[in-house]
């Protein structure tokens, strides 16, 4: 099992009007979903196994967001999937992505 930190410090980050009402956990979850979807777009879609991982990750992230959890537990292969998507996805750099990537870099064993 791995532990992913959902909470990020949004101080100093300029958020859109829509994002100002979102929790840090919700923003982190949205960025992670976008990373996976960007990877899927580059690969012209996700295969069946990758889609199942995406759906399961969305469920796990939603539970964490609703609970306002500081961290979530992930199976090793789900954490590896997120990291694979991040390494292959071509993303535009920004402070928000940087904060989420920092949390991804700090995924720890439970």
C-alpha positions in Angstrom: 0.0 0.0 0.0 1.0 3.5 -0.7 0.0 6.8 0.9 -0.7 9.9 -1.2 -1.1 13.3 0.4 -4.2 15.1 -0.9 -3.9 18.3 1.0 -1.9 21.2 -0.7 -1.2 24.7 0.5 -3.1 27.1 -1.8 -1.7 30.2 -0.3 -0.2 32.4 -3.0 -1.9 30.5 -5.8 -4.3 32.5 -8.0 -7.4 30.4 -8.5 -10.3 30.9 -10.8 -13.6 32.0 -9.4 -14.9 28.5 -9.8 -11.9 26.9 -8.0 -12.0 29.3 -5.1 -14.9 27.4 -3.7 -13.2 24.0 -4.0 -11.2 22.3 -1.2 -7.5 21.7 -1.6 -8.3 17.9 -1.8 -10.8 18.5 -4.6 -8.3 20.5 -6.6 -5.7 17.8 -6.1 -8.1 15.2 -7.2 -9.0 17.2 -10.3 -5.4 17.7 -11.3 -4.7 13.9 -10.9 -7.7 13.1 -13.1 -6.5 15.6 -15.7 -3.0 14.0 -15.7 -4.6 10.6 -16.3 -6.9 11.9 -19.0 -4.1 13.8 -20.7 -2.1 10.5 -20.8 -5.2 8.8 -22.2 -5.6 11.4 -24.9 -1.9 11.0 -25.9 -2.4 7.2 -26.1 -5.6 7.7 -28.1 -7.6 6.3 -25.2 -7.1 4.0 -22.2 -7.2 0.2 -22.5 -9.7 -1.8 -20.5 -7.3 -2.4 -17.5 -6.3 1.3 -17.5 -10.0 2.4 -17.6 -10.7 0.2 -14.6 -7.8 1.7 -12.7 -9.0 5.2 -13.7 -12.6 4.5 -12.4 -11.3 3.0 -9.2 -9.0 6.0 -8.6 -11.8 8.4 -9.2 -13.9 6.5 -6.6 -10.9 6.6 -4.1 -10.3 10.3 -4.7 -14.0 11.1 -4.3 -14.1 9.4 -0.9 -11.0 11.4 0.1 -12.4 14.7 -1.1 -15.8 14.1 0.7 -13.9 13.2 4.0 -11.5 16.1 3.5 -8.8 13.6 4.1 -5.2 14.8 4.4 -4.1 11.5 2.7 -5.5 8.5 0.9 -4.3 4.9 0.7 -3.6 3.5 -2.7 -2.8 0.0 -3.9 0.8 -0.1 -5.3 -0.4 -0.6 -8.9 -2.8 2.4 -8.7 0.0 4.6 -7.4 2.3 3.3 -10.2 -0.4 4.0 -12.8 -0.7 7.6 -11.7 3.1 8.0 -11.8 3.3 6.4 -15.2 0.6 8.7 -16.5 2.4 11.7 -15.0 5.7 10.7 -16.6 4.2 10.3 -20.1 1.6 13.1 -20.1 2.7 16.4 -21.6 1.3 19.0 -19.3 1.7 22.8 -19.2 3.7 23.7 -16.2 2.1 25.8 -13.5 2.2 26.4 -9.7 -0.9 24.2 -9.1 0.5 21.3 -11.1 3.9 21.8 -9.3 2.2 21.4 -5.9 0.4 18.2 -6.9 3.5 16.8 -8.5 5.4 17.4 -5.3 2.8 15.3 -3.5 3.2 12.6 -6.2 6.9 12.6 -5.7 6.4 12.1 -2.0 4.1 9.0 -2.3 5.2 6.8 0.6 4.8 3.1 1.6 2.2 2.6 4.3 
